[in-house]
């Protein structure tokens, strides 16, 4: 059982971010790929301007069981970039650039068209 706060429940029911079930099937097998896809879908639903997310912020947000050492941080970045490339094969309209400082998100189309998000699921 999962218990949601009233505020969180209201937020997700009033501002849903639809996910493409075909994309979820294509990305299965990797929790990180699924997390990146869901996160990108959410971020692109409201992104209005260029936004850079630094590597330390990504590591903190997505978690890592790698040591917080130079080698561990470098390995996280390599793994994140590899999974991001796989997500971008599925979510082709996501305008994302990798930089030395992190990743850059640019306003992009949502993965599921807004008209489909009104009670219908794209599969």
N, C-alpha and C positions, 0 to 999 in steps of 0.2 A: 504494500500500500504506500502511496505517496500522498503526503499532505501538502497542499498549497496554501499559502496565505491568501486572504481575500484580495489584497492589492495585486499580487502576482496573477491570480486567476483572472481578475478584471482586465489586467494588461494584456494577457495572451488571448483572451476572448474578444477584446475590443480592437486589438491591433495584431491580428495574426500575420505570420509570415509563412506563406505556403511553400512546401518543399516538393520537388519532383520525385515521385516514388521510383521512377526509372533511374534517376541519378543515385538515389540511395542504394538501389540494388547494384548498380555498376560500381559503387565505391565501397561496398561491404567488404569485410575482411580486414579492415583497418579502422580502428576507432579514431585515429588522428585524421584520416581522410574524411570520415563522416563529420567530425567536429569542425574541420576547416570548411567543408561545404555548408553546413548549417550556419556557421558564423558568417561566411561570406554572403550567403543569401540574406541573412538578417541585416548585415551592415549595408549591403547595396539597396535594401528597401528604403533607407532614409538618407543615404550619403548624398550630400549636396555639393561637396567640394573635395579637392585633393586632400588626402589624409595619409600621413606616414605613421606607421606603427613600428616602433623600435624593436629590435630583436629581444632585448630584455623584457619588454612588455609582453611580447608574444610568448616567450618562454614561461613567464609567470601565469599568463592566461590559459595556455594550453597544457601547462604542467610538463614536467619532465622528470624521469627517474635517473637522468644522467647527472653526474657530479657537477657541482657549480664551480668548474675549473675552466681554464681556457679550452682544453680539449673537449670537455663536456658541452660547453656552449657552442663550439664549432660543430660538434656532431649534431646537436639539436638543430642548428641552422641547416645543415645538409639534409637531415631527415625531413624537416619542415618544407624545405624547397622541393624535395622529391615528391612529397605528398601533395603539395600545392600544384605542381605541374599536372599530376594525375587528376586533381579536382578541376583544373582549368580545361582539360580535355572534355569533361562533361559539361561544365558551366562556361561555355565559350564566350559569352557576352560579358563576363566579369573582366573588367579592365584593371589588371593588377600588374605591378612592376616590382621586381626584386631589386633592392639597392644594398649598398654596403651597410647602411644604417638600419635597415628593416625592410618592410614591404610598403609599397605605396598603393593606396586604393584610389581609383578615380571613379567619378560617377558612372554608373553602368545600368543597363536594363536589369530588372529583376529576372530571376531564372524562370519563374512562373508568371505568366502575364496577369496583370491585375484582374482582368475579366474572369479568369479561371479561378481566382481566389475566392469568389463569392459562392461558397458552398459546393464547389466541384473540385475534384482532385485530378491532377494531371498524372497519368501513369504511362 
